[in-house]
Amino acid sequence: MNISMCKQTNRLQIEYPCEWEYRIIGIDEEELRKLASEILKTKEYTLSFSNISKKGKYISLSLKTTVATEKERNDIYIFLRKAPAIKSII
């Protein structure tokens, strides 16, 4: 992934296509996995265990996929954010 800071606009510049990682956090790992499959449908992705909270209530998974454009990257984020099973996205 090639990411740099543009000095004129002070915005990140991302070269597309690139692999992008979403860290999704929720309570039920099976539900998070099902949700990722429903949102990404036929798009290739990897989903792996990332962490569990100290008290064991929350689990985080690393969701990696290739995004072709900023719009696609943001659309996936929005779909994930709207899902009730996902408590947070990093």
PAVO-29364 format. One record per residue (C-alpha): x, y, z; residue number from 1; residue in three letters. Coordinates in pm, whole numbers, plus 32768, in hexadecimal, padded with zeros to 4 digits. Layout:
<pts>
east:X north:Y up:Z seq:NUM type:Ala
...
</pts>
This chain:
<pts>
east:8000 north:8000 up:8000 seq:1 type:Met
east:8091 north:8152 up:7F9C seq:2 type:Asn
east:8016 north:8266 up:8082 seq:3 type:Ile
east:80B2 north:83C0 up:8098 seq:4 type:Ser
east:8054 north:8515 up:811F seq:5 type:Met
east:800F north:8629 up:8022 seq:6 type:Cys
east:80BC north:8768 up:809C seq:7 type:Lys
east:7FCD north:8856 up:7FE6 seq:8 type:Gln
east:7E86 north:87C4 up:8065 seq:9 type:Thr
east:7F05 north:8715 up:81A0 seq:10 type:Asn
east:7E3E north:85DF up:8135 seq:11 type:Arg
east:7EAC north:8479 up:8112 seq:12 type:Leu
east:7EF0 north:840C up:7FAE seq:13 type:Gln
east:7EA3 north:829D up:7F74 seq:14 type:Ile
east:7F00 north:81E7 up:7E34 seq:15 type:Glu
east:7DE7 north:8106 up:7DBA seq:16 type:Tyr
east:7DB2 north:7FE6 up:7D96 seq:17 type:Pro
east:7E40 north:7F86 up:7EE9 seq:18 type:Cys
east:7E0A north:7E8E up:8000 seq:19 type:Glu
east:7D42 north:7F28 up:811D seq:20 type:Trp
east:7D0D north:7EA8 up:827C seq:21 type:Glu
east:7BD8 north:7EE0 up:8351 seq:22 type:Tyr
east:7BE8 north:7E75 up:84BC seq:23 type:Arg
east:7A86 north:7E15 up:851F seq:24 type:Ile
east:7A22 north:7DEE up:868B seq:25 type:Ile
east:78ED north:7D3D up:8711 seq:26 type:Gly
east:786C north:7C3F up:8808 seq:27 type:Ile
east:7827 north:7B0B up:872F seq:28 type:Asp
east:7944 north:7A91 up:864E seq:29 type:Glu
east:785E north:79B5 up:857E seq:30 type:Glu
east:7774 north:7ADB up:853E seq:31 type:Glu
east:789A north:7BBB up:84D8 seq:32 type:Leu
east:7915 north:7AB4 up:83E2 seq:33 type:Arg
east:77B9 north:7A89 up:834E seq:34 type:Lys
east:7792 north:7C00 up:832D seq:35 type:Leu
east:78E0 north:7C29 up:8278 seq:36 type:Ala
east:7873 north:7B1D up:8181 seq:37 type:Ser
east:7724 north:7BC9 up:8145 seq:38 type:Glu
east:77BD north:7D21 up:8113 seq:39 type:Ile
east:78E0 north:7CBA up:8034 seq:40 type:Leu
east:7815 north:7BB2 up:7F7A seq:41 type:Lys
east:78F5 north:7B30 up:7E5E seq:42 type:Thr
east:7A17 north:7C1B up:7EA4 seq:43 type:Lys
east:7B56 north:7B6C up:7F17 seq:44 type:Glu
east:7BBB north:7BB2 up:807D seq:45 type:Tyr
east:7C68 north:7B1E up:81AB seq:46 type:Thr
east:7BD3 north:7B23 up:8304 seq:47 type:Leu
east:7CAB north:7AC4 up:842C seq:48 type:Ser
east:7C9D north:7AD2 up:85A6 seq:49 type:Phe
east:7D42 north:7C0B up:862B seq:50 type:Ser
east:7D01 north:7C30 up:87A0 seq:51 type:Asn
east:7C15 north:7BF6 up:88C2 seq:52 type:Ile
east:7BCB north:7CF2 up:89D5 seq:53 type:Ser
east:7C5A north:7CC2 up:8B33 seq:54 type:Lys
east:7B0B north:7C52 up:8BBE seq:55 type:Lys
east:7ABC north:7B80 up:8A8B seq:56 type:Gly
east:7983 north:7C40 up:8A2B seq:57 type:Lys
east:79FE north:7CCC up:88DF seq:58 type:Tyr
east:7ABA north:7C2E up:87BF seq:59 type:Ile
east:7B68 north:7CD9 up:86A0 seq:60 type:Ser
east:7BA4 north:7C4D up:8547 seq:61 type:Leu
east:7C89 north:7CCF up:8435 seq:62 type:Ser
east:7BD3 north:7CED up:82E9 seq:63 type:Leu
east:7CBB north:7D23 up:81BE seq:64 type:Lys
east:7C50 north:7D59 up:8057 seq:65 type:Thr
east:7CC6 north:7E0E up:7F21 seq:66 type:Thr
east:7C0E north:7F50 up:7ED8 seq:67 type:Val
east:7C17 north:7FEF up:7D7F seq:68 type:Ala
east:7BAC north:8150 up:7DDE seq:69 type:Thr
east:7B78 north:8236 up:7F06 seq:70 type:Glu
east:7A00 north:8218 up:7ECE seq:71 type:Lys
east:7A0E north:809D up:7EE8 seq:72 type:Glu
east:7AE3 north:80B6 up:8025 seq:73 type:Arg
east:79ED north:81AA up:80C2 seq:74 type:Asn
east:78BA north:80E4 up:8052 seq:75 type:Asp
east:793A north:7FA9 up:80FD seq:76 type:Ile
east:797F north:8074 up:8238 seq:77 type:Tyr
east:781C north:8103 up:8233 seq:78 type:Ile
east:777E north:7FA9 up:8209 seq:79 type:Phe
east:784F north:7F23 up:8329 seq:80 type:Leu
east:77FE north:8051 up:8403 seq:81 type:Arg
east:7687 north:8024 up:83D1 seq:82 type:Lys
east:768C north:7EB6 up:8439 seq:83 type:Ala
east:75F7 north:7E86 up:8597 seq:84 type:Pro
east:76E6 north:7D67 up:85E7 seq:85 type:Ala
east:7814 north:7E49 up:85BD seq:86 type:Ile
east:7853 north:7F1E up:86F0 seq:87 type:Lys
east:7983 north:7FD6 up:8667 seq:88 type:Ser
east:7A69 north:7FEB up:8538 seq:89 type:Ile
east:7BD4 north:804F up:8544 seq:90 type:Ile
</pts>
